[in-house]
Amino acid sequence: MSRIIAADFSPPRRNLARQMGADEAVDARTASAVARAAELAPGAAVGIFENSGAAGVLGRVIRAVRRA
């Protein structure tokens, strides 16, 4: 079963992600989105979409996909 896990700083955007079908929405300010995604769906990362443009995020995304 595929799961969609969203991560964002903004509570309204996390709520919107849930409304649009995300199974989980992680608060990126207080939790490691990669670690939380691994807990929620171990070994299941098939693809990750990074849209923040924040420096340093792309490297974490690439490492997360490589571990899956």
Rosetta constraint file for C-alpha pairs under 8 A:
AtomPair CA 2 CA 44 HARMONIC 7.75 0.50
AtomPair CA 3 CA 22 HARMONIC 7.51 0.50
AtomPair CA 3 CA 23 HARMONIC 6.08 0.50
AtomPair CA 3 CA 41 HARMONIC 7.20 0.50
AtomPair CA 4 CA 21 HARMONIC 7.54 0.50
AtomPair CA 4 CA 22 HARMONIC 4.85 0.50
AtomPair CA 4 CA 23 HARMONIC 5.29 0.50
AtomPair CA 4 CA 24 HARMONIC 6.71 0.50
AtomPair CA 5 CA 22 HARMONIC 5.78 0.50
AtomPair CA 5 CA 23 HARMONIC 5.91 0.50
AtomPair CA 5 CA 24 HARMONIC 4.83 0.50
AtomPair CA 5 CA 25 HARMONIC 5.74 0.50
AtomPair CA 5 CA 26 HARMONIC 7.26 0.50
AtomPair CA 5 CA 37 HARMONIC 6.53 0.50
AtomPair CA 6 CA 14 HARMONIC 6.99 0.50
AtomPair CA 6 CA 17 HARMONIC 6.57 0.50
AtomPair CA 6 CA 22 HARMONIC 6.35 0.50
AtomPair CA 6 CA 24 HARMONIC 6.21 0.50
AtomPair CA 6 CA 25 HARMONIC 4.56 0.50
AtomPair CA 6 CA 26 HARMONIC 6.03 0.50
AtomPair CA 7 CA 14 HARMONIC 6.98 0.50
AtomPair CA 7 CA 25 HARMONIC 5.51 0.50
AtomPair CA 7 CA 26 HARMONIC 4.55 0.50
AtomPair CA 7 CA 27 HARMONIC 5.85 0.50
AtomPair CA 7 CA 28 HARMONIC 5.46 0.50
AtomPair CA 7 CA 33 HARMONIC 6.02 0.50
AtomPair CA 8 CA 13 HARMONIC 6.81 0.50
AtomPair CA 8 CA 14 HARMONIC 6.10 0.50
AtomPair CA 8 CA 25 HARMONIC 7.52 0.50
AtomPair CA 8 CA 26 HARMONIC 6.59 0.50
AtomPair CA 8 CA 27 HARMONIC 5.60 0.50
AtomPair CA 8 CA 28 HARMONIC 5.10 0.50
AtomPair CA 8 CA 29 HARMONIC 7.69 0.50
AtomPair CA 9 CA 13 HARMONIC 7.98 0.50
AtomPair CA 9 CA 14 HARMONIC 7.88 0.50
AtomPair CA 9 CA 27 HARMONIC 5.66 0.50
AtomPair CA 9 CA 28 HARMONIC 5.21 0.50
AtomPair CA 9 CA 29 HARMONIC 5.60 0.50
AtomPair CA 10 CA 14 HARMONIC 6.28 0.50
AtomPair CA 10 CA 27 HARMONIC 7.65 0.50
AtomPair CA 11 CA 15 HARMONIC 6.13 0.50
AtomPair CA 11 CA 27 HARMONIC 7.64 0.50
AtomPair CA 12 CA 16 HARMONIC 6.12 0.50
AtomPair CA 13 CA 17 HARMONIC 6.09 0.50
AtomPair CA 14 CA 18 HARMONIC 6.39 0.50
AtomPair CA 14 CA 25 HARMONIC 5.40 0.50
AtomPair CA 14 CA 26 HARMONIC 7.34 0.50
AtomPair CA 14 CA 27 HARMONIC 7.62 0.50
AtomPair CA 15 CA 19 HARMONIC 6.23 0.50
AtomPair CA 15 CA 25 HARMONIC 7.51 0.50
AtomPair CA 16 CA 20 HARMONIC 6.09 0.50
AtomPair CA 17 CA 21 HARMONIC 6.39 0.50
AtomPair CA 17 CA 22 HARMONIC 5.40 0.50
AtomPair CA 17 CA 25 HARMONIC 6.86 0.50
AtomPair CA 18 CA 22 HARMONIC 4.54 0.50
AtomPair CA 18 CA 23 HARMONIC 6.46 0.50
AtomPair CA 18 CA 24 HARMONIC 6.75 0.50
AtomPair CA 18 CA 25 HARMONIC 6.58 0.50
AtomPair CA 26 CA 31 HARMONIC 6.98 0.50
AtomPair CA 26 CA 33 HARMONIC 6.23 0.50
AtomPair CA 26 CA 36 HARMONIC 7.43 0.50
AtomPair CA 27 CA 31 HARMONIC 6.02 0.50
AtomPair CA 27 CA 33 HARMONIC 7.57 0.50
AtomPair CA 28 CA 32 HARMONIC 6.28 0.50
AtomPair CA 28 CA 33 HARMONIC 5.88 0.50
AtomPair CA 31 CA 35 HARMONIC 7.85 0.50
AtomPair CA 31 CA 36 HARMONIC 7.00 0.50
AtomPair CA 32 CA 36 HARMONIC 6.03 0.50
AtomPair CA 33 CA 37 HARMONIC 5.92 0.50
AtomPair CA 34 CA 38 HARMONIC 6.21 0.50
AtomPair CA 34 CA 60 HARMONIC 7.54 0.50
AtomPair CA 34 CA 61 HARMONIC 7.58 0.50
AtomPair CA 34 CA 64 HARMONIC 6.31 0.50
AtomPair CA 35 CA 39 HARMONIC 6.34 0.50
AtomPair CA 36 CA 40 HARMONIC 6.19 0.50
AtomPair CA 37 CA 41 HARMONIC 5.89 0.50
AtomPair CA 37 CA 42 HARMONIC 7.40 0.50
AtomPair CA 38 CA 42 HARMONIC 4.56 0.50
AtomPair CA 38 CA 43 HARMONIC 6.67 0.50
AtomPair CA 38 CA 44 HARMONIC 7.69 0.50
AtomPair CA 38 CA 45 HARMONIC 7.95 0.50
AtomPair CA 41 CA 45 HARMONIC 7.44 0.50
AtomPair CA 42 CA 68 HARMONIC 7.91 0.50
AtomPair CA 43 CA 67 HARMONIC 7.26 0.50
AtomPair CA 43 CA 68 HARMONIC 4.59 0.50
AtomPair CA 44 CA 68 HARMONIC 5.92 0.50
AtomPair CA 45 CA 64 HARMONIC 7.42 0.50
AtomPair CA 45 CA 65 HARMONIC 5.90 0.50
AtomPair CA 45 CA 68 HARMONIC 5.26 0.50
AtomPair CA 46 CA 65 HARMONIC 6.89 0.50
AtomPair CA 46 CA 68 HARMONIC 7.15 0.50
AtomPair CA 47 CA 65 HARMONIC 6.74 0.50
AtomPair CA 48 CA 61 HARMONIC 6.81 0.50
AtomPair CA 48 CA 65 HARMONIC 7.24 0.50
AtomPair CA 50 CA 57 HARMONIC 7.68 0.50
AtomPair CA 50 CA 58 HARMONIC 6.92 0.50
AtomPair CA 50 CA 61 HARMONIC 7.39 0.50
AtomPair CA 53 CA 57 HARMONIC 7.55 0.50
AtomPair CA 54 CA 58 HARMONIC 7.96 0.50
AtomPair CA 56 CA 60 HARMONIC 6.91 0.50
AtomPair CA 57 CA 61 HARMONIC 6.29 0.50
AtomPair CA 58 CA 62 HARMONIC 6.22 0.50
AtomPair CA 59 CA 63 HARMONIC 6.29 0.50
AtomPair CA 60 CA 64 HARMONIC 6.13 0.50
AtomPair CA 61 CA 65 HARMONIC 6.35 0.50
AtomPair CA 62 CA 66 HARMONIC 6.26 0.50
AtomPair CA 63 CA 67 HARMONIC 6.37 0.50
AtomPair CA 64 CA 68 HARMONIC 6.70 0.50
